[in-house]
Amino acid sequence: MKVMAQLAMVMNLDKCIGCHTCSVTCKQAWTNRGGVEYVWFNNVETRPGQGYPRGYQDQEKWKGGWTLNKRGRLTLKSGSRLRRLLNIFANPDLPTVSDYYDPWTYDYENLLSAPAMDTTPVARPKSLITGEDTKVTWGANWDDDLGGGPEQIGRDPLLAKVSDKVKLEFEQTFMFYLPRICEHCLNPSCAASCPSGAIYKRSEDGIVLVDQDRCRGWRQCVTGCPYKKIYFNHKTGKAEKCTFCYPRVEVGIPTVCSETCVGRLRYIGVLLYDADAVAAAASVQDEKDLYPAQLGVFLNPHDPRVVAEAERAGISGEWIQAAQNSPVYRLIVDYQVALPLHPEYRTMPMVWYVPPLSPVVDVLAETGHDGENRNNLFGAIDALRIPIEYLAELFTAGDVGPVRAALQRLAAMRSYMRAANLGEEFDDTIPESVRLRGEEIESMYRLLAIAKYADRYVIPNGAGSDAHRLDALATGCSLDNDGGPGMTAFDAMADKFHLTDGKGSNGNGGNGEPARVNLLNWDGRSTDGLVPTK
């Protein structure tokens, strides 16, 4: 047994309101520069829908993730090493910019400088790549709130598998929001696809990063990632991806997307896992066994034997304690209400989701039945507007059992906790029906419904002290200026990523200027610099 630690995230889809705040703040922090105009490290999709890029879930087309060869061994779906070598200069399995969307802005200058005229001046759309007039035909959230209509929504690759369960008439339709970031997988196919070895998984926290110094822009990683969360910077010729905001988490601050989430639906914590068991878990024959196989990889941080092995592996006591208090472990392993996104890709994803249940209560209430009654809730789960089969294709490789069990536990929590609101006696038969204890139901309620900041984000401080030392050896940062040599250089770490007093350098109020807020170091509490003082 080889114990390793991994930072992981869980998102509660019941709470996502589709406001895209997480996407905008991530864009401002990481991809608000030339060459990545089309890039969204974090995006929020409406399901059903084609997603971003269009149809990214169709791996028969894009060849992402892993598959098993005839001998039952893991191999990249994009083909053998020889096949990938032959396609290295002309990869046929790459999405085009139009599959993501052609980024645009508007000719606002025409509005500001147009002379007096009889007609109202217009701001024509302009391509952010060519600068020429363009026609807007697709966007990163084109499916938003089913705005694409049946013609577009019907192209969702998952709908082809459950079409008899889905109604596309608007008065009978269903939808929910799905925020997505890089999965920071235990078995990342992007890293295995990279010919230059530029993509690596950090041993201290499991975050998957791109070494900009080694990247040669072959773009095999774009094909290899089944979630299509690696992007090509057409200006620098390098690949870029979500970094899990590692400069923030290294100092104990959550990711930007988590910090600014309006619905407070994200949870960050530490998971301990057996690195020696990952390959075997990813290689199980039946795709429906991949979810329980990945559960078996995670280790109980309260087990003295696991703790002893973790200490022997050099994992600090602070990390072990964070794993023991991890909200992510409780939602994934203890309560088993969080599920992985597309485990059939065999990458062992580490961003998990609590499936949505919300519409069922209102639907039941409209029929005149008690929408919070356990029997009514359980009976309605298989008749949800969001078909359970669709959720199963998304989270459990088509196996409806784990999805139904997770939804039943969420329904049991609602029914059981109603007694607290109405001053009634708790019904102890409800937890028993979903194989939980009453105190576990109450704990799950506190975590999912009313968790405080410190309960949602359990991130060990000083996680990357060694990484700081290594990063200090570099001399530039591609995020600071165009054409920079690497993403691993932070020459003023204390000023840049720790909170400042508004009088320091790096644009934070020097030379008598008012302080400005950098999203990379904002703690979500201070308001200095958010609003102009003059």
C-alpha positions as CSV (number, residue, x, y, z in Angstrom):
1,M,0.0,0.0,0.0
2,K,1.4,3.4,-1.1
3,V,-0.5,6.2,0.6
4,M,-0.8,9.5,-1.2
5,A,-2.8,12.6,-0.6
6,Q,-5.1,14.4,-3.1
7,L,-7.0,17.7,-3.0
8,A,-10.5,17.0,-4.3
9,M,-13.7,18.9,-4.9
10,V,-17.4,18.1,-4.6
11,M,-20.2,20.2,-6.1
12,N,-23.8,20.0,-4.9
13,L,-25.8,20.4,-8.1
14,D,-29.0,21.0,-6.1
15,K,-27.6,24.4,-5.2
16,C,-26.2,25.6,-8.6
17,I,-28.3,28.5,-10.0
18,G,-26.4,28.8,-13.2
19,C,-25.2,32.4,-12.5
20,H,-21.7,31.8,-14.1
21,T,-20.0,33.8,-11.3
22,C,-17.4,31.0,-11.0
23,S,-16.7,31.1,-14.7
24,V,-16.3,34.9,-14.8
25,T,-14.0,35.1,-11.8
26,C,-11.9,32.2,-13.1
27,K,-11.7,33.9,-16.5
28,Q,-10.6,37.2,-14.9
29,A,-7.9,35.4,-12.8
30,W,-6.5,33.0,-15.3
31,T,-7.5,33.4,-19.0
32,N,-8.1,37.2,-19.4
33,R,-5.3,37.6,-22.0
34,G,-4.3,37.2,-25.6
35,G,-4.2,33.7,-27.1
36,V,-6.9,32.2,-24.7
37,E,-9.9,34.3,-25.6
38,Y,-12.0,31.2,-26.2
39,V,-10.8,29.4,-23.0
40,W,-12.8,28.9,-19.9
41,F,-11.0,26.8,-17.3
42,N,-14.4,26.8,-15.4
43,N,-17.6,26.7,-17.3
44,V,-21.2,26.0,-16.4
45,E,-23.3,23.9,-18.7
46,T,-27.0,23.4,-19.0
47,R,-27.9,19.7,-19.1
48,P,-29.1,18.4,-21.5
49,G,-26.9,20.2,-24.0
50,Q,-23.9,19.7,-26.2
51,G,-21.5,21.3,-23.7
52,Y,-18.3,23.1,-24.2
53,P,-16.7,22.2,-26.6
54,R,-19.7,20.9,-28.5
55,G,-20.2,17.2,-28.0
56,Y,-17.1,16.7,-25.9
57,Q,-18.6,13.6,-24.4
58,D,-18.6,11.7,-27.7
59,Q,-15.4,9.8,-27.3
60,E,-16.0,7.8,-30.4
61,K,-15.3,11.1,-32.2
62,W,-12.7,12.7,-30.0
63,K,-10.9,9.6,-28.7
64,G,-10.3,10.9,-25.2
65,G,-9.6,8.9,-22.0
66,W,-8.6,5.3,-21.7
67,T,-9.9,2.0,-23.0
68,L,-9.0,-1.7,-22.5
69,N,-7.2,-3.6,-25.2
70,K,-7.8,-7.2,-26.1
71,R,-5.6,-8.3,-23.3
72,G,-7.5,-6.3,-20.8
73,R,-4.8,-3.7,-20.3
74,L,-5.3,0.1,-20.2
75,T,-4.4,1.9,-23.4
76,L,-5.2,5.4,-24.6
77,K,-8.3,5.6,-26.7
78,S,-6.4,7.9,-29.1
79,G,-4.4,4.8,-30.1
80,S,-1.0,3.3,-29.8
81,R,2.2,5.3,-29.4
82,L,3.0,4.7,-33.1
83,R,-0.4,6.0,-34.2
84,R,0.0,9.1,-32.1
85,L,3.5,9.7,-33.4
86,L,2.2,9.5,-37.0
87,N,-0.4,12.1,-36.2
88,I,1.8,14.4,-34.2
89,F,1.9,17.1,-36.9
90,A,-1.7,16.8,-38.0
91,N,-3.9,15.4,-35.2
92,P,-7.3,14.5,-36.7
93,D,-9.0,14.2,-33.3
94,L,-8.8,17.9,-32.3
95,P,-11.8,20.2,-31.8
96,T,-11.7,23.3,-33.9
97,V,-12.1,26.8,-32.4
98,S,-15.6,26.8,-33.7
99,D,-16.4,23.7,-31.6
100,Y,-15.4,25.7,-28.6
101,Y,-16.7,29.0,-30.1
102,D,-15.3,31.8,-32.1
103,P,-14.6,34.5,-29.4
104,W,-15.9,38.0,-30.1
105,T,-16.4,41.4,-28.7
106,Y,-18.4,44.4,-30.0
107,D,-17.4,47.6,-31.7
108,Y,-18.1,49.8,-28.7
109,E,-16.0,52.5,-30.2
110,N,-18.6,53.1,-32.9
111,L,-21.2,53.7,-30.2
112,L,-18.9,56.2,-28.4
113,S,-17.6,58.1,-31.3
114,A,-20.5,58.0,-33.8
115,P,-21.5,61.5,-34.9
116,A,-25.1,62.8,-34.7
117,M,-27.3,60.8,-37.1
118,D,-30.9,59.9,-37.8
119,T,-30.5,56.3,-36.9
120,T,-29.1,54.7,-33.8
121,P,-25.5,53.5,-34.1
122,V,-24.8,49.8,-33.6
123,A,-21.9,47.8,-32.2
124,R,-21.2,45.1,-34.6
125,P,-19.6,41.8,-33.3
126,K,-15.9,41.6,-34.0
127,S,-13.7,38.5,-33.8
128,L,-11.2,38.6,-31.0
129,I,-8.9,36.5,-33.1
130,T,-8.9,38.3,-36.5
131,G,-10.4,41.7,-35.5
132,E,-12.8,41.4,-38.5
133,D,-16.6,41.6,-38.5
134,T,-18.0,38.2,-37.5
135,K,-21.4,36.5,-37.1
136,V,-22.1,35.1,-33.6
137,T,-23.3,31.4,-34.1
138,W,-22.1,29.6,-30.9
139,G,-20.9,30.3,-27.4
140,A,-19.5,28.6,-24.3
141,N,-23.0,28.6,-22.7
142,W,-25.1,28.5,-25.9
143,D,-27.3,25.8,-24.3
144,D,-28.0,28.0,-21.3
145,D,-31.4,27.4,-19.9
146,L,-32.2,25.2,-22.9
147,G,-31.8,28.3,-25.1
148,G,-30.5,26.2,-27.9
149,G,-33.9,24.6,-28.4
150,P,-34.7,21.0,-29.4
151,E,-32.5,21.2,-32.5
152,Q,-29.3,21.9,-30.5
153,I,-30.2,20.0,-27.3
154,G,-31.0,16.8,-29.3
155,R,-27.4,16.6,-30.2
156,D,-26.4,15.9,-26.6
157,P,-24.4,12.6,-26.9
158,L,-26.1,11.2,-23.7
159,L,-29.6,11.7,-25.0
160,A,-28.9,9.2,-27.7
161,K,-28.7,6.6,-25.0
162,V,-31.9,7.6,-23.1
163,S,-34.0,9.1,-25.8
164,D,-37.1,7.1,-24.9
165,K,-36.9,8.6,-21.4
166,V,-36.7,12.2,-22.4
167,K,-39.3,14.7,-23.6
168,L,-38.0,17.7,-25.5
169,E,-41.3,19.7,-25.5
170,F,-40.6,22.8,-23.5
171,E,-43.6,22.4,-21.2
172,Q,-42.4,18.9,-20.2
173,T,-38.7,19.4,-20.4
174,F,-36.0,19.1,-17.7
175,M,-32.7,20.9,-17.1
176,F,-30.0,21.4,-14.5
177,Y,-26.7,23.1,-14.3
178,L,-23.3,21.3,-14.4
179,P,-20.2,23.4,-13.5
180,R,-17.0,21.8,-14.8
181,I,-13.3,22.3,-14.2
182,C,-10.3,20.0,-14.8
183,E,-10.9,16.7,-12.9
184,H,-7.3,16.5,-11.7
185,C,-7.6,12.7,-12.2
186,L,-5.8,10.0,-10.4
187,N,-5.1,8.3,-13.7
188,P,-4.8,11.3,-16.1
189,S,-4.9,10.4,-19.7
190,C,-3.7,13.9,-20.7
191,A,-0.3,13.3,-19.0
192,A,0.0,9.9,-20.7
193,S,-0.7,11.5,-24.1
194,C,1.9,14.2,-23.8
195,P,5.0,13.4,-26.0
196,S,7.2,15.9,-24.2
197,G,6.2,14.9,-20.7
198,A,5.1,18.5,-19.9
199,I,2.0,17.4,-18.0
200,Y,2.6,16.1,-14.5
201,K,0.7,15.3,-11.3
202,R,2.1,16.9,-8.2
203,S,3.0,14.3,-5.6
204,E,2.2,16.6,-2.6
205,D,-1.4,17.4,-3.5
206,G,-2.3,15.6,-6.7
207,I,-2.9,18.8,-8.8
208,V,-2.3,18.2,-12.5
209,L,-0.2,21.0,-14.1
210,V,1.5,21.8,-17.4
211,D,5.2,22.7,-17.3
212,Q,5.3,25.6,-19.8
213,D,9.1,25.2,-20.2
214,R,8.7,21.6,-21.5
215,C,5.5,22.0,-23.5
216,R,6.1,22.0,-27.3
217,G,2.5,22.5,-28.3
218,W,1.9,19.1,-29.9
219,R,-1.8,19.2,-28.6
220,Q,-1.9,15.4,-28.0
221,C,-3.1,16.2,-24.5
222,V,-6.2,18.0,-25.9
223,T,-7.2,14.8,-27.6
224,G,-6.2,12.7,-24.6
225,C,-8.4,14.6,-22.1
226,P,-11.9,13.2,-22.4
227,Y,-13.3,16.2,-20.6
228,K,-11.6,18.6,-23.0
229,K,-10.3,20.7,-20.2
230,I,-6.8,21.4,-21.7
231,Y,-6.6,24.3,-24.1
232,F,-4.1,25.5,-26.7
233,N,-2.8,29.1,-26.4
234,H,-2.5,30.0,-30.1
235,K,-0.4,33.0,-29.2
236,T,2.3,31.3,-27.1
237,G,2.0,27.9,-28.7
238,K,1.6,26.2,-25.3
239,A,-1.1,24.1,-23.6
240,E,-2.9,25.5,-20.6
241,K,-5.4,24.1,-18.1
242,C,-7.1,24.7,-14.7
243,T,-4.4,24.8,-12.0
244,F,-6.8,24.2,-9.1
245,C,-5.7,27.7,-8.1
246,Y,-2.6,26.2,-6.5
247,P,-1.1,29.5,-5.5
248,R,-4.2,30.0,-3.4
249,V,-4.6,26.5,-1.9
250,E,-0.9,26.5,-1.0
251,V,-1.6,29.2,1.5
252,G,-4.9,27.7,2.7
253,I,-7.3,29.7,0.5
254,P,-10.0,28.0,-1.7
255,T,-10.0,28.2,-5.4
256,V,-11.4,31.3,-7.0
257,C,-14.4,29.4,-8.4
258,S,-15.2,28.1,-4.9
259,E,-14.6,31.4,-3.1
260,T,-16.9,33.4,-5.3
261,C,-19.7,30.7,-5.8
262,V,-23.0,32.3,-5.1
263,G,-24.8,29.0,-4.3
264,R,-22.0,27.8,-1.9
265,L,-22.1,24.5,-3.6
266,R,-18.4,23.6,-3.7
267,Y,-16.5,21.7,-1.1
268,I,-12.7,21.2,-1.0
269,G,-10.9,18.7,1.1
270,V,-8.1,16.1,1.2
271,L,-8.5,12.4,0.3
272,L,-5.9,9.7,1.1
273,Y,-5.7,7.0,-1.5
274,D,-3.7,3.9,-2.3
275,A,-1.6,4.7,-5.4
276,D,-0.7,1.1,-5.9
277,A,-4.4,0.3,-6.4
278,V,-5.2,2.9,-9.0
279,A,-4.2,1.0,-12.1
280,A,-6.2,-2.1,-11.1
281,A,-9.3,0.0,-10.3
282,A,-9.1,1.7,-13.6
283,S,-8.8,-1.6,-15.4
284,V,-11.9,-3.4,-14.2
285,Q,-13.7,-5.0,-17.1
286,D,-17.3,-3.8,-16.6
287,E,-17.6,0.0,-16.8
288,K,-20.4,-0.1,-14.2
289,D,-17.8,-1.4,-11.7
290,L,-15.6,1.6,-12.1
291,Y,-17.4,3.7,-9.5
292,P,-17.2,1.2,-6.7
293,A,-13.6,0.4,-7.8
294,Q,-12.6,4.0,-7.3
295,L,-14.3,4.1,-3.9
296,G,-12.1,1.1,-3.0
297,V,-9.0,3.2,-3.8
298,F,-9.8,5.7,-1.1
299,L,-8.4,5.0,2.3
300,N,-10.0,5.6,5.7
301,P,-8.0,8.5,7.3
302,H,-9.2,7.4,10.8
303,D,-7.7,3.9,10.4
304,P,-4.5,3.8,12.6
305,R,-2.8,1.6,10.0
306,V,-3.5,4.1,7.2
307,V,-2.3,6.9,9.4
308,A,0.9,5.0,10.1
309,E,1.5,4.3,6.4
310,A,0.8,7.9,5.6
311,E,3.3,9.1,8.1
312,R,5.8,6.6,6.7
313,A,5.2,8.0,3.3
314,G,6.1,11.5,4.5
315,I,2.6,12.9,4.6
316,S,2.5,15.6,7.4
317,G,0.2,15.5,10.4
318,E,-1.6,18.6,9.1
319,W,-2.5,16.8,5.9
320,I,-3.6,13.7,7.8
321,Q,-5.8,15.8,10.1
322,A,-7.2,17.6,7.1
323,A,-8.1,14.3,5.6
324,Q,-9.9,13.3,8.8
325,N,-11.9,16.5,8.7
326,S,-12.5,16.4,5.0
327,P,-16.0,17.3,3.8
328,V,-15.2,15.6,0.5
329,Y,-14.5,12.3,2.2
330,R,-17.7,12.4,4.1
331,L,-19.8,13.2,1.0
332,I,-18.0,10.6,-1.3
333,V,-17.3,7.7,1.1
334,D,-19.3,8.1,4.3
335,Y,-22.6,9.2,2.9
336,Q,-22.0,8.1,-0.7
337,V,-24.2,11.0,-2.2
338,A,-21.4,12.4,-4.4
339,L,-20.6,10.6,-7.7
340,P,-17.8,10.9,-10.3
341,L,-18.2,12.5,-13.7
342,H,-18.0,9.9,-16.5
343,P,-16.1,7.1,-14.7
344,E,-16.2,5.1,-17.9
345,Y,-13.3,7.3,-19.2
346,R,-11.2,5.4,-16.7
347,T,-9.2,8.5,-15.6
348,M,-10.4,8.2,-12.0
349,P,-11.7,11.8,-11.7
350,M,-11.4,13.8,-8.5
351,V,-14.1,16.3,-9.0
352,W,-17.4,14.7,-7.9
353,Y,-21.0,15.8,-7.9
354,V,-24.1,15.5,-5.7
355,P,-26.9,14.8,-8.2
356,P,-29.9,17.2,-8.3
357,L,-33.1,16.3,-6.5
358,S,-34.8,19.7,-6.2
359,P,-37.7,19.5,-8.7
360,V,-39.4,16.5,-7.0
361,V,-40.8,18.3,-4.0
362,D,-42.6,21.0,-6.1
363,V,-43.9,18.3,-8.6
364,L,-45.4,16.3,-5.7
365,A,-46.9,19.3,-4.1
366,E,-48.7,20.2,-7.3
367,T,-50.4,16.8,-7.2
368,G,-51.8,17.5,-3.8
369,H,-49.5,15.1,-2.0
370,D,-47.1,15.9,0.8
371,G,-43.9,16.7,-1.0
372,E,-41.7,16.0,2.0
373,N,-43.2,12.7,2.9
374,R,-40.6,9.9,2.7
375,N,-42.9,7.4,0.9
376,N,-43.9,10.0,-1.7
377,L,-40.3,11.2,-2.2
378,F,-38.9,7.7,-2.7
379,G,-41.7,6.7,-5.0
380,A,-41.2,9.8,-7.2
381,I,-37.4,9.4,-7.7
382,D,-37.9,7.1,-10.7
383,A,-40.4,9.5,-12.2
384,L,-38.4,12.7,-11.9
385,R,-38.4,15.1,-14.7
386,I,-34.6,14.6,-14.7
387,P,-34.6,11.0,-15.8
388,I,-32.5,8.9,-13.5
389,E,-31.1,7.1,-16.5
390,Y,-29.7,10.4,-17.8
391,L,-28.0,11.0,-14.5
392,A,-26.6,7.5,-14.5
393,E,-25.1,8.0,-18.0
394,L,-23.4,11.2,-16.6
395,F,-22.1,9.9,-13.3
396,T,-22.1,6.1,-13.1
397,A,-21.5,4.7,-16.6
398,G,-25.2,3.9,-17.0
399,D,-25.7,2.1,-13.6
400,V,-28.9,3.5,-12.1
401,G,-28.4,1.8,-8.7
402,P,-25.8,4.2,-7.2
403,V,-27.7,7.3,-8.5
404,R,-31.0,6.0,-7.1
405,A,-29.3,5.3,-3.7
406,A,-27.8,8.8,-3.6
407,L,-31.1,10.5,-4.5
408,Q,-32.9,8.3,-1.8
409,R,-30.5,9.5,0.8
410,L,-31.0,13.1,-0.2
411,A,-34.8,12.6,0.0
412,A,-34.4,10.8,3.3
413,M,-32.5,13.8,4.6
414,R,-35.3,16.2,3.6
415,S,-38.0,14.1,5.1
416,Y,-36.1,13.4,8.3
417,M,-35.1,17.0,8.9
418,R,-38.6,18.3,8.4
419,A,-39.3,17.2,12.0
420,A,-36.7,19.7,13.2
421,N,-38.6,22.5,11.4
422,L,-42.0,21.5,12.6
423,G,-41.1,20.6,16.1
424,E,-42.1,16.9,15.6
425,E,-40.4,13.7,16.8
426,F,-37.7,12.4,14.5
427,D,-38.8,9.3,12.6
428,D,-35.9,6.8,13.1
429,T,-37.2,4.5,10.4
430,I,-36.2,7.0,7.8
431,P,-32.4,6.8,8.3
432,E,-32.6,3.0,8.6
433,S,-34.3,2.8,5.2
434,V,-31.2,4.3,3.6
435,R,-28.6,2.5,5.8
436,L,-27.7,5.6,7.8
437,R,-28.0,6.6,11.5
438,G,-30.0,9.6,12.6
439,E,-26.9,11.5,13.6
440,E,-25.4,10.8,10.2
441,I,-28.5,12.3,8.5
442,E,-28.2,15.4,10.7
443,S,-24.5,15.7,10.0
444,M,-25.1,15.4,6.2
445,Y,-27.8,18.1,6.5
446,R,-25.4,20.5,8.3
447,L,-22.8,19.9,5.6
448,L,-25.1,20.1,2.5
449,A,-27.5,22.8,3.7
450,I,-26.0,25.1,6.3
451,A,-22.2,24.4,6.3
452,K,-20.0,27.3,7.3
453,Y,-17.0,28.4,5.4
454,A,-14.5,26.5,7.5
455,D,-16.6,23.3,7.1
456,R,-16.8,23.5,3.3
457,Y,-13.1,24.2,2.8
458,V,-10.7,22.1,4.8
459,I,-7.3,22.9,3.2
460,P,-4.0,22.4,5.0
461,N,-2.0,25.6,5.3
462,G,1.6,25.6,3.9
463,A,0.7,22.7,1.6
464,G,3.2,23.7,-1.0
465,S,6.1,25.0,1.0
466,D,8.5,22.8,-1.1
467,A,6.7,23.8,-4.3
468,H,7.3,27.5,-3.3
469,R,11.0,26.8,-3.0
470,L,11.1,25.1,-6.4
471,D,9.0,27.8,-8.1
472,A,11.3,30.5,-6.9
473,L,14.1,29.0,-9.1
474,A,12.2,30.0,-12.3
475,T,12.5,33.4,-13.8
476,G,9.2,34.3,-15.6
477,C,5.5,33.5,-15.8
478,S,3.4,33.1,-18.9
479,L,0.4,34.4,-17.0
480,D,2.2,37.7,-16.3
481,N,3.0,38.6,-19.9
482,D,2.7,37.3,-23.4
483,G,5.3,34.7,-24.4
484,G,6.5,34.1,-20.8
485,P,8.7,31.0,-20.4
486,G,6.6,29.2,-17.8
487,M,3.7,29.0,-15.4
488,T,5.8,28.0,-12.4
489,A,7.5,31.4,-11.6
490,F,6.3,33.6,-8.8
491,D,9.1,36.1,-8.1
492,A,7.2,38.0,-5.4
493,M,5.2,35.2,-3.8
494,A,4.5,37.0,-0.5
495,D,3.3,40.1,-2.2
496,K,1.4,38.3,-4.9
497,F,-0.5,35.6,-3.2
498,H,-0.7,36.7,0.5
499,L,-3.0,39.4,1.6
500,T,-1.5,42.9,1.4
501,D,-2.2,46.0,3.3
502,G,-3.0,48.0,0.2
503,K,0.3,49.8,0.3
504,G,2.6,47.2,-1.3
505,S,3.8,46.6,-4.8
506,N,2.3,44.7,-7.8
507,G,-0.4,47.3,-8.4
508,N,-1.7,47.1,-4.8
509,G,-1.7,50.8,-4.0
510,G,2.0,51.7,-4.5
511,N,3.0,55.3,-5.3
512,G,-0.1,56.7,-3.7
513,E,-2.5,54.7,-6.0
514,P,-5.6,53.2,-4.4
515,A,-5.4,49.6,-3.5
516,R,-6.7,47.0,-6.0
517,V,-7.9,43.5,-5.4
518,N,-6.1,40.6,-7.0
519,L,-8.5,37.6,-7.3
520,L,-5.5,35.3,-6.7
521,N,-5.1,36.6,-3.1
522,W,-8.6,37.8,-2.2
523,D,-10.0,36.1,0.9
524,G,-13.6,36.9,0.2
525,R,-13.9,39.1,3.2
526,S,-12.0,42.4,2.7
527,T,-13.7,45.0,0.4
528,D,-10.8,47.4,0.2
529,G,-10.1,48.1,-3.5
530,L,-13.3,46.6,-4.8
531,V,-15.1,49.9,-5.2
532,P,-13.3,53.2,-6.4
533,T,-13.0,55.7,-3.5
534,K,-13.2,58.7,-5.8
